[in-house]
């Protein structure tokens, strides 16, 4: 009588030899990843080209086609920082930093309580309030530029950094309220009820309970407001002169009647954009968390 040997089935996660089977990667995911890297490279390529051009001389930067392997030099950066030319970009950079940081701080102080009232403790007709905030962004800035200029001239606020701070605050406040409202809507109501039962007031609840939960949203909102304030040109160009001149306005000074000095412009553009790049890189994890908060239920 022949004996039959029972063979146990091979697990799906094992090879016939008993070794762990490597998980198969879907081809569609690899193609999407490759496409994402390609799109990202296309976005970064102009910035890399600007940085490379900033280290070339004016003669090499103006060649057609561009000379990629041209000798590197710091001539453009020396011209921007005034070495040998007498230019001084530091007051303009300091004005931009002051206007951006102060206006962003004021926006957060106003937007967080407003968003709290529109999400966690909703007021009556809160949807109308949200659309009112959004409608303030529908008017082009150039349409209201003349009344703003006349008001600044009448009140003696022309070429004043505090006028830009007020305008940047008003410009970014609707966006901040909309963003913070979406972030605060994800805060569990049970946590707020527990804090209220423990005797916490509104300010203590916002500072100790709500703020740590929505910290990624606060970081994302503050970074976007900072970028919008730092890059703003039209108001700063019209309402400032020499005292409150910002970095974007100073950057336009490199386009002169003598022509466009490409290497100097690229060096100046890189220096002016460097604070935004550093801030975005430092807060990239909080920015991703904040922008994706509430995307997956």
C-alpha positions as CSV (number, residue, x, y, z in Angstrom):
1,X,0.0,0.0,0.0
2,X,1.5,3.3,-1.1
3,X,1.7,6.1,1.4
4,X,0.7,9.6,0.4
5,X,2.7,12.5,1.8
6,X,0.7,15.6,2.5
7,X,2.4,18.8,1.4
8,X,1.3,22.0,3.1
9,X,0.3,24.8,0.7
10,X,2.9,27.5,0.2
11,X,1.9,30.8,1.8
12,X,1.1,33.6,-0.6
13,X,3.8,35.8,0.9
14,X,6.5,33.1,0.5
15,X,8.3,31.7,-2.6
16,X,8.2,27.9,-3.2
17,X,11.7,27.8,-1.6
18,X,10.3,29.3,1.6
19,X,11.8,32.8,1.2
20,X,9.8,36.0,1.7
21,X,8.1,37.1,-1.5
22,X,8.9,40.7,-2.5
23,X,5.8,42.8,-2.9
24,X,5.0,43.7,-6.4
25,X,5.0,47.4,-7.1
26,X,2.1,48.5,-9.4
27,X,3.3,50.0,-12.6
28,X,0.8,52.8,-12.5
29,X,2.3,54.0,-9.2
30,X,5.8,54.1,-10.7
31,X,4.5,56.1,-13.7
32,X,2.7,58.6,-11.5
33,X,5.9,59.0,-9.4
34,X,8.0,59.6,-12.5
35,X,5.4,62.1,-13.8
36,X,5.4,63.9,-10.4
37,X,9.2,64.1,-10.5
38,X,9.2,65.4,-14.0
39,X,6.6,68.1,-13.3
40,X,8.5,69.1,-10.1
41,X,11.8,69.4,-12.1
42,X,10.0,71.6,-14.7
43,X,8.9,73.9,-11.9
44,X,12.4,74.0,-10.3
45,X,14.3,74.3,-13.6
46,X,13.7,78.1,-14.0
47,X,14.9,78.7,-10.4
48,X,18.0,76.6,-11.0
49,X,18.7,78.5,-14.3
50,X,18.3,81.8,-12.5
51,X,20.8,80.7,-9.8
52,X,23.3,79.5,-12.4
53,X,23.0,82.7,-14.4
54,X,23.6,84.8,-11.2
55,X,27.1,83.3,-11.0
56,X,28.0,84.3,-14.6
57,X,29.4,87.5,-15.9
58,X,27.2,89.9,-17.8
59,X,28.9,89.0,-21.1
60,X,28.3,85.2,-20.5
61,X,24.8,85.7,-19.3
62,X,23.8,87.7,-22.4
63,X,25.1,85.1,-24.9
64,X,22.6,83.5,-27.3
65,X,22.4,80.5,-26.9
66,X,23.2,80.7,-23.2
67,X,26.6,79.5,-22.1
68,X,26.1,76.9,-19.4
69,X,29.7,76.0,-18.8
70,X,30.8,79.7,-18.6
71,X,33.2,80.6,-15.7
72,X,31.6,81.3,-12.4
73,X,31.9,84.7,-10.7
74,X,30.4,86.7,-7.8
75,X,30.2,89.9,-9.8
76,X,26.4,90.0,-9.7
77,X,26.2,89.5,-6.0
78,X,28.9,92.2,-5.4
79,X,26.8,94.6,-7.5
80,X,23.6,93.8,-5.6
81,X,25.2,94.3,-2.1
82,X,26.8,97.5,-3.2
83,X,30.4,96.3,-3.1
84,X,32.2,98.9,-5.2
85,X,28.9,100.5,-6.4
86,X,27.6,102.2,-3.2
87,X,24.2,100.5,-3.4
88,X,22.6,99.4,-0.1
89,X,19.8,96.8,-0.3
90,X,19.6,96.2,3.4
91,X,16.9,98.9,4.2
92,X,14.7,97.5,1.5
93,X,15.1,93.9,2.7
94,X,14.4,95.0,6.3
95,X,11.3,96.9,5.2
96,X,10.0,93.8,3.5
97,X,10.8,91.6,6.5
98,X,9.1,94.0,8.9
99,X,5.9,94.4,6.7
100,X,5.6,90.7,6.1
101,X,6.2,89.5,9.6
102,X,4.2,92.1,11.4
103,X,1.2,91.9,9.0
104,X,1.3,88.1,9.2
105,X,1.2,88.2,13.0
106,X,-1.7,90.6,13.0
107,X,-3.6,88.5,10.5
108,X,-3.2,85.4,12.7
109,X,-4.4,87.3,15.8
110,X,-7.5,88.4,13.9
111,X,-8.2,85.3,11.7
112,X,-8.0,82.6,14.4
113,X,-10.8,84.1,16.6
114,X,-12.9,84.9,13.5
115,X,-12.5,81.4,12.2
116,X,-13.3,80.0,15.6
117,X,-16.6,81.9,15.6
118,X,-17.4,80.6,12.1
119,X,-16.6,77.0,12.7
120,X,-16.6,75.8,16.3
121,X,-19.0,78.3,17.7
122,X,-20.8,79.4,14.5
123,X,-22.6,82.7,14.5
124,X,-25.9,83.3,12.7
125,X,-25.6,83.4,8.9
126,X,-22.0,82.3,9.0
127,X,-22.0,81.4,5.3
128,X,-22.9,85.0,4.4
129,X,-20.0,86.2,6.5
130,X,-17.6,83.8,4.7
131,X,-18.8,85.0,1.3
132,X,-18.4,88.6,2.4
133,X,-14.8,87.9,3.3
134,X,-14.3,86.3,-0.1
135,X,-16.0,89.2,-1.9
136,X,-13.3,91.6,-0.6
137,X,-10.8,89.7,-2.7
138,X,-12.8,90.1,-5.9
139,X,-12.0,93.8,-6.4
140,X,-8.6,94.1,-8.3
141,X,-6.0,96.0,-6.3
142,X,-5.5,98.4,-9.2
143,X,-9.1,99.4,-9.1
144,X,-8.8,100.7,-5.5
145,X,-5.3,102.1,-5.9
146,X,-6.3,105.7,-6.6
147,X,-8.5,106.1,-3.4
148,X,-5.8,104.4,-1.3
149,X,-3.2,106.8,-2.7
150,X,-5.4,109.9,-2.1
151,X,-6.1,108.7,1.5
152,X,-2.4,108.1,2.1
153,X,-1.5,111.5,0.7
154,X,-4.2,113.3,2.7
155,X,-3.2,111.5,6.0
156,X,0.6,111.9,5.4
157,X,1.2,108.1,5.2
158,X,3.0,108.0,1.9
159,X,6.3,106.3,2.1
160,X,5.4,104.8,5.5
161,X,5.9,101.1,6.3
162,X,2.9,101.1,8.6
163,X,0.6,101.8,5.7
164,X,1.9,98.7,3.9
165,X,1.4,96.7,7.1
166,X,-2.3,97.7,7.3
167,X,-2.8,97.1,3.6
168,X,-1.1,93.7,3.7
169,X,-3.2,92.7,6.7
170,X,-6.4,93.7,5.0
171,X,-5.2,91.8,1.8
172,X,-4.4,88.5,3.6
173,X,-7.1,88.5,6.3
174,X,-9.9,86.9,4.1
175,X,-7.6,84.1,2.9
176,X,-6.5,83.4,6.4
177,X,-10.0,83.3,7.7
178,X,-11.1,80.8,5.0
179,X,-8.0,78.6,5.6
180,X,-8.3,78.7,9.4
181,X,-12.0,78.0,9.3
182,X,-11.4,74.8,7.4
183,X,-8.7,73.7,9.9
184,X,-10.7,74.6,13.0
185,X,-13.7,72.7,11.7
186,X,-11.6,69.5,12.2
187,X,-11.2,70.1,16.0
188,X,-13.3,67.5,17.9
189,X,-16.1,69.2,19.8
190,X,-15.7,66.8,22.7
191,X,-12.3,68.3,23.5
192,X,-13.7,71.8,23.7
193,X,-16.6,70.6,25.9
194,X,-14.1,68.9,28.3
195,X,-12.1,72.1,28.4
196,X,-15.2,74.1,29.1
197,X,-16.2,71.7,31.9
198,X,-12.8,72.2,33.5
199,X,-13.4,75.9,33.6
200,X,-11.3,77.1,30.7
201,X,-12.3,80.4,29.2
202,X,-12.2,81.3,25.5
203,X,-8.7,82.7,25.4
204,X,-7.3,79.7,27.4
205,X,-9.1,77.3,25.2
206,X,-7.7,78.9,22.1
207,X,-4.2,79.0,23.5
208,X,-3.9,75.6,25.3
209,X,-6.4,73.4,23.4
210,X,-7.1,74.7,19.9
211,X,-3.7,76.1,18.9
212,X,-1.7,72.8,19.4
213,X,-4.3,70.8,17.4
214,X,-4.3,73.2,14.4
215,X,-0.6,74.1,14.6
216,X,0.0,72.7,11.1
217,X,-2.8,74.8,9.8
218,X,-1.5,77.9,11.5
219,X,2.0,77.3,10.0
220,X,0.5,76.8,6.5
221,X,-1.6,80.0,6.8
222,X,1.2,82.1,8.2
223,X,3.6,80.9,5.4
224,X,1.1,81.8,2.6
225,X,0.4,85.2,4.1
226,X,4.1,85.8,4.5
227,X,4.8,84.9,0.9
228,X,1.9,87.1,-0.4
229,X,3.2,90.1,1.7
230,X,6.8,89.6,0.7
231,X,6.1,89.3,-3.0
232,X,3.6,92.2,-3.2
233,X,4.8,94.9,-5.7
234,X,2.0,97.1,-6.9
235,X,1.1,98.8,-3.6
236,X,4.7,99.1,-2.5
237,X,5.7,100.6,-5.9
238,X,2.9,103.2,-5.8
239,X,2.9,104.1,-2.1
240,X,6.5,104.1,-1.1
241,X,9.6,106.1,-2.1
242,X,12.9,105.7,-0.5
243,X,12.2,105.3,3.2
244,X,9.7,102.4,3.1
245,X,10.9,100.9,-0.2
246,X,10.5,97.1,-0.1
247,X,12.7,94.4,-1.7
248,X,10.6,93.8,-4.8
249,X,10.6,97.6,-5.5
250,X,14.4,97.6,-5.0
251,X,14.6,94.7,-7.5
252,X,12.9,96.7,-10.2
253,X,15.7,99.3,-10.0
254,X,18.0,96.9,-11.9
255,X,16.0,97.5,-15.0
256,X,17.5,100.8,-16.2
257,X,17.5,102.9,-19.3
258,X,20.9,101.5,-20.1
259,X,19.5,98.0,-20.5
260,X,18.8,94.8,-18.6
261,X,21.8,93.5,-16.6
262,X,20.8,89.9,-16.6
263,X,23.4,88.5,-14.1
264,X,22.7,91.3,-11.6
265,X,19.0,90.8,-11.9
266,X,19.3,87.1,-11.4
267,X,21.5,87.6,-8.3
268,X,19.1,90.1,-6.9
269,X,16.1,87.9,-7.6
270,X,17.7,85.0,-5.9
271,X,18.6,87.0,-2.8
272,X,15.2,88.5,-2.6
273,X,13.5,85.1,-2.9
274,X,15.8,83.4,-0.5
275,X,13.8,84.2,2.7
276,X,10.7,82.7,1.2
277,X,12.6,79.6,0.1
278,X,14.2,79.2,3.5
279,X,10.8,79.7,5.3
280,X,9.1,77.2,3.0
281,X,11.9,74.6,3.5
282,X,11.9,75.0,7.2
283,X,8.1,74.7,7.5
284,X,7.5,72.1,4.7
285,X,6.4,69.3,7.0
286,X,3.9,71.6,8.8
287,X,2.8,73.0,5.4
288,X,2.0,69.6,4.0
289,X,0.1,68.6,7.1
290,X,-1.8,71.9,7.2
291,X,-2.8,71.8,3.5
292,X,-3.8,68.1,3.8
293,X,-5.7,68.5,7.1
294,X,-9.3,67.4,6.6
295,X,-8.6,66.0,3.1
296,X,-9.1,62.4,4.4
297,X,-12.1,61.8,6.6
